[in-house]
Amino acid sequence: MIESNYIIADFEDMFLIDSELNLKIKFNPKISSFKITKNENKVETLGQKYPYIVRNGMLGYKEMPISGLISF
C-alpha cells in the first residue's frame, strides 16, 4: 500500500438529482453552452433622453442545456 496526498476525481456520468428521484445521464453527455443569467430592467423615462438600466447584481444563476441518454 502506498500512502499519497493526491486525490483524483474521475467523473464519467452526469446526475440530475431531486428530493425523490435520481437520473443518471450515462451515454453521450453533452453541454452545448453555458450562460450566467442576470436580472436586468430598462426603465423608460418621461422627458429625458436616455433610459435607466437597473441590474440586480445578487442574482447570477447559471443556465446550461444538457443532452444525453437517461438511465435509471
Long-range contacts (C-beta under 8 A, 24 or more apart in sequence): 14-66, 14-68, 16-70, 23-70, 23-71, 23-72, 24-70, 24-71, 24-72, 25-66, 25-68, 25-69, 25-70, 25-71, 26-68, 26-69, 26-71, 27-68, 27-69, 27-71, 28-67, 28-68, 28-69, 29-66, 29-67, 29-68, 30-66, 30-67, 30-68, 31-64, 31-65, 31-66, 32-64, 32-65, 32-67, 33-64, 33-65, 34-62, 34-63, 34-64, 35-62, 35-63, 35-64, 36-60, 36-61, 36-62, 36-63, 37-61, 37-62, 37-63
